[in-house]
Amino acid sequence: MAGGIENEPSKTSRITKKKVMEKRNWEMVSSDAAMLMFGVQDACYMAQNLVIAAGSMGMGTCYLGFVPFMVDKLIDTFVNLKL
């Protein structure tokens, strides 16, 4: 790791990918939506790793995804539930 980030692609790697794409007449196409989805995907991987790490240390976890957006409906459904 001489002067750079360990996971950063090497200059040779970037040049090779560029040459392969040029040879195949390919062009890099991306959009803000695609980049957002990659970011969401990375955040989900991180959350999953946190849950696994906590479990390995004997801690319980509860992975909540959409729940914060449905709080009112969940309260109406479960708090007012007659058992």
MARMARVEX-124220 format. One line per field, with one value per atom (N, C-alpha, C): residue number from 1; x, y, z. Coordinates in steps of 0.1 Angstrom, whole numbers, plus 5000, padded with zeros to 4 digits. Layout:
resi: (NUM | ...)
x: (X | ...)
y: (Y | ...)
z: (Z | ...)
//
This chain:
resi: (1 | 1 | 1 | 2 | 2 | 2 | 3 | 3 | 3 | 4 | 4 | 4 | 5 | 5 | 5 | 6 | 6 | 6 | 7 | 7 | 7 | 8 | 8 | 8 | 9 | 9 | 9 | 10 | 10 | 10 | 11 | 11 | 11 | 12 | 12 | 12 | 13 | 13 | 13 | 14 | 14 | 14 | 15 | 15 | 15 | 16 | 16 | 16 | 17 | 17 | 17 | 18 | 18 | 18 | 19 | 19 | 19 | 20 | 20 | 20 | 21 | 21 | 21 | 22 | 22 | 22 | 23 | 23 | 23 | 24 | 24 | 24 | 25 | 25 | 25 | 26 | 26 | 26 | 27 | 27 | 27 | 28 | 28 | 28 | 29 | 29 | 29 | 30 | 30 | 30 | 31 | 31 | 31 | 32 | 32 | 32 | 33 | 33 | 33 | 34 | 34 | 34 | 35 | 35 | 35 | 36 | 36 | 36 | 37 | 37 | 37 | 38 | 38 | 38 | 39 | 39 | 39 | 40 | 40 | 40 | 41 | 41 | 41 | 42 | 42 | 42 | 43 | 43 | 43 | 44 | 44 | 44 | 45 | 45 | 45 | 46 | 46 | 46 | 47 | 47 | 47 | 48 | 48 | 48 | 49 | 49 | 49 | 50 | 50 | 50 | 51 | 51 | 51 | 52 | 52 | 52 | 53 | 53 | 53 | 54 | 54 | 54 | 55 | 55 | 55 | 56 | 56 | 56 | 57 | 57 | 57 | 58 | 58 | 58 | 59 | 59 | 59 | 60 | 60 | 60 | 61 | 61 | 61 | 62 | 62 | 62 | 63 | 63 | 63 | 64 | 64 | 64 | 65 | 65 | 65 | 66 | 66 | 66 | 67 | 67 | 67 | 68 | 68 | 68 | 69 | 69 | 69 | 70 | 70 | 70 | 71 | 71 | 71 | 72 | 72 | 72 | 73 | 73 | 73 | 74 | 74 | 74 | 75 | 75 | 75 | 76 | 76 | 76 | 77 | 77 | 77 | 78 | 78 | 78 | 79 | 79 | 79 | 80 | 80 | 80 | 81 | 81 | 81 | 82 | 82 | 82 | 83 | 83 | 83)
x: (5009 | 5000 | 5009 | 5014 | 5024 | 5016 | 5013 | 5007 | 4993 | 4986 | 4972 | 4963 | 4951 | 4941 | 4942 | 4942 | 4944 | 4935 | 4922 | 4912 | 4910 | 4918 | 4917 | 4923 | 4916 | 4921 | 4935 | 4943 | 4957 | 4955 | 4965 | 4965 | 4965 | 4972 | 4973 | 4959 | 4952 | 4939 | 4929 | 4930 | 4921 | 4924 | 4937 | 4941 | 4937 | 4938 | 4934 | 4919 | 4911 | 4897 | 4893 | 4900 | 4897 | 4900 | 4911 | 4915 | 4905 | 4901 | 4891 | 4878 | 4874 | 4861 | 4863 | 4874 | 4876 | 4876 | 4883 | 4884 | 4871 | 4862 | 4849 | 4838 | 4843 | 4834 | 4823 | 4827 | 4818 | 4820 | 4810 | 4811 | 4805 | 4811 | 4806 | 4793 | 4783 | 4770 | 4765 | 4762 | 4757 | 4747 | 4740 | 4730 | 4730 | 4724 | 4723 | 4715 | 4705 | 4697 | 4705 | 4713 | 4721 | 4731 | 4737 | 4747 | 4740 | 4728 | 4720 | 4717 | 4714 | 4711 | 4723 | 4735 | 4748 | 4750 | 4747 | 4749 | 4740 | 4727 | 4718 | 4722 | 4727 | 4732 | 4744 | 4753 | 4765 | 4760 | 4751 | 4746 | 4739 | 4732 | 4726 | 4736 | 4747 | 4758 | 4764 | 4766 | 4772 | 4763 | 4750 | 4741 | 4740 | 4741 | 4741 | 4753 | 4765 | 4777 | 4777 | 4770 | 4769 | 4760 | 4749 | 4741 | 4748 | 4756 | 4764 | 4774 | 4781 | 4792 | 4785 | 4774 | 4767 | 4763 | 4758 | 4754 | 4766 | 4778 | 4790 | 4795 | 4791 | 4795 | 4784 | 4774 | 4763 | 4752 | 4752 | 4741 | 4730 | 4718 | 4706 | 4704 | 4699 | 4696 | 4683 | 4678 | 4665 | 4667 | 4668 | 4670 | 4657 | 4656 | 4643 | 4646 | 4638 | 4640 | 4629 | 4617 | 4607 | 4599 | 4601 | 4593 | 4592 | 4603 | 4602 | 4592 | 4589 | 4580 | 4565 | 4563 | 4550 | 4546 | 4552 | 4550 | 4536 | 4529 | 4515 | 4506 | 4508 | 4500 | 4503 | 4516 | 4519 | 4513 | 4513 | 4508 | 4493 | 4486 | 4471 | 4468 | 4477 | 4474 | 4477 | 4489 | 4493 | 4490 | 4490 | 4488 | 4473 | 4465 | 4450 | 4445 | 4453 | 4449 | 4443 | 4431 | 4424 | 4427 | 4434 | 4437 | 4428)
y: (4988 | 5000 | 5012 | 5016 | 5027 | 5039 | 5048 | 5061 | 5061 | 5049 | 5049 | 5041 | 5040 | 5032 | 5018 | 5009 | 4995 | 4989 | 4993 | 4987 | 4995 | 5005 | 5013 | 5005 | 5004 | 4997 | 5003 | 4994 | 4998 | 5005 | 5014 | 5021 | 5011 | 5000 | 4990 | 4983 | 4981 | 4975 | 4984 | 4997 | 5007 | 5008 | 5008 | 5009 | 4996 | 4984 | 4972 | 4972 | 4976 | 4976 | 4985 | 4997 | 5007 | 5001 | 4994 | 4989 | 4978 | 4969 | 4959 | 4965 | 4975 | 4982 | 4988 | 4995 | 5001 | 4991 | 4980 | 4969 | 4963 | 4963 | 4957 | 4968 | 4980 | 4991 | 4993 | 4991 | 4993 | 5007 | 5012 | 5026 | 5024 | 5031 | 5030 | 5039 | 5033 | 5040 | 5038 | 5049 | 5048 | 5060 | 5059 | 5070 | 5072 | 5083 | 5086 | 5075 | 5070 | 5060 | 5047 | 5044 | 5032 | 5033 | 5045 | 5048 | 5048 | 5053 | 5053 | 5038 | 5030 | 5016 | 5009 | 5012 | 5006 | 5011 | 5023 | 5028 | 5022 | 5019 | 5013 | 4998 | 4992 | 4978 | 4977 | 4986 | 4987 | 4989 | 4997 | 5000 | 4987 | 4980 | 4968 | 4957 | 4956 | 4947 | 4950 | 4963 | 4968 | 4964 | 4967 | 4964 | 4949 | 4941 | 4926 | 4922 | 4928 | 4924 | 4929 | 4940 | 4944 | 4934 | 4930 | 4920 | 4907 | 4902 | 4890 | 4892 | 4903 | 4906 | 4906 | 4913 | 4914 | 4900 | 4892 | 4878 | 4870 | 4872 | 4864 | 4869 | 4880 | 4885 | 4883 | 4875 | 4871 | 4882 | 4892 | 4902 | 4899 | 4902 | 4900 | 4912 | 4911 | 4922 | 4920 | 4931 | 4931 | 4940 | 4934 | 4941 | 4947 | 4960 | 4967 | 4974 | 4971 | 4978 | 4988 | 4984 | 4994 | 4998 | 4992 | 4995 | 5010 | 5017 | 5031 | 5039 | 5035 | 5042 | 5038 | 5028 | 5023 | 5023 | 5032 | 5032 | 5034 | 5044 | 5046 | 5034 | 5028 | 5016 | 5004 | 5003 | 4992 | 4994 | 5007 | 5010 | 5007 | 5012 | 5009 | 4994 | 4986 | 4972 | 4964 | 4967 | 4959 | 4964 | 4977 | 4983 | 4982 | 4984 | 4983 | 4969 | 4959 | 4945 | 4939 | 4934 | 4928 | 4913 | 4908 | 4894 | 4886)
z: (5000 | 5000 | 5000 | 4989 | 4988 | 4984 | 4994 | 4992 | 4987 | 4988 | 4984 | 4993 | 4989 | 4997 | 4993 | 5003 | 5000 | 4989 | 4990 | 4981 | 4968 | 4966 | 4954 | 4942 | 4931 | 4920 | 4915 | 4911 | 4906 | 4893 | 4890 | 4877 | 4866 | 4867 | 4857 | 4855 | 4865 | 4865 | 4857 | 4860 | 4854 | 4839 | 4835 | 4821 | 4814 | 4820 | 4813 | 4811 | 4821 | 4819 | 4808 | 4807 | 4797 | 4783 | 4782 | 4769 | 4765 | 4774 | 4771 | 4766 | 4773 | 4769 | 4755 | 4752 | 4739 | 4728 | 4731 | 4721 | 4717 | 4727 | 4724 | 4720 | 4719 | 4715 | 4726 | 4738 | 4750 | 4755 | 4761 | 4768 | 4782 | 4791 | 4805 | 4806 | 4810 | 4812 | 4826 | 4832 | 4846 | 4848 | 4859 | 4862 | 4877 | 4881 | 4895 | 4902 | 4896 | 4902 | 4904 | 4894 | 4896 | 4907 | 4908 | 4919 | 4933 | 4933 | 4946 | 4950 | 4940 | 4944 | 4948 | 4943 | 4947 | 4962 | 4965 | 4978 | 4988 | 4984 | 4993 | 4995 | 4985 | 4985 | 4995 | 4994 | 5003 | 5017 | 5020 | 5033 | 5039 | 5031 | 5035 | 5039 | 5031 | 5034 | 5047 | 5049 | 5062 | 5074 | 5072 | 5083 | 5086 | 5075 | 5077 | 5085 | 5081 | 5088 | 5103 | 5106 | 5120 | 5128 | 5122 | 5128 | 5131 | 5121 | 5123 | 5134 | 5134 | 5144 | 5158 | 5159 | 5172 | 5177 | 5168 | 5172 | 5176 | 5170 | 5173 | 5187 | 5192 | 5205 | 5215 | 5212 | 5221 | 5223 | 5214 | 5215 | 5205 | 5210 | 5201 | 5192 | 5181 | 5172 | 5165 | 5160 | 5153 | 5141 | 5130 | 5117 | 5112 | 5113 | 5109 | 5096 | 5086 | 5073 | 5071 | 5068 | 5064 | 5076 | 5088 | 5100 | 5103 | 5103 | 5107 | 5099 | 5087 | 5078 | 5080 | 5089 | 5091 | 5106 | 5113 | 5128 | 5131 | 5125 | 5129 | 5126 | 5115 | 5112 | 5121 | 5125 | 5134 | 5148 | 5153 | 5166 | 5165 | 5155 | 5154 | 5154 | 5147 | 5146 | 5159 | 5165 | 5176 | 5190 | 5192 | 5205 | 5208 | 5198 | 5200 | 5198 | 5197 | 5195 | 5208 | 5206 | 5217 | 5217 | 5227 | 5228 | 5238)
//
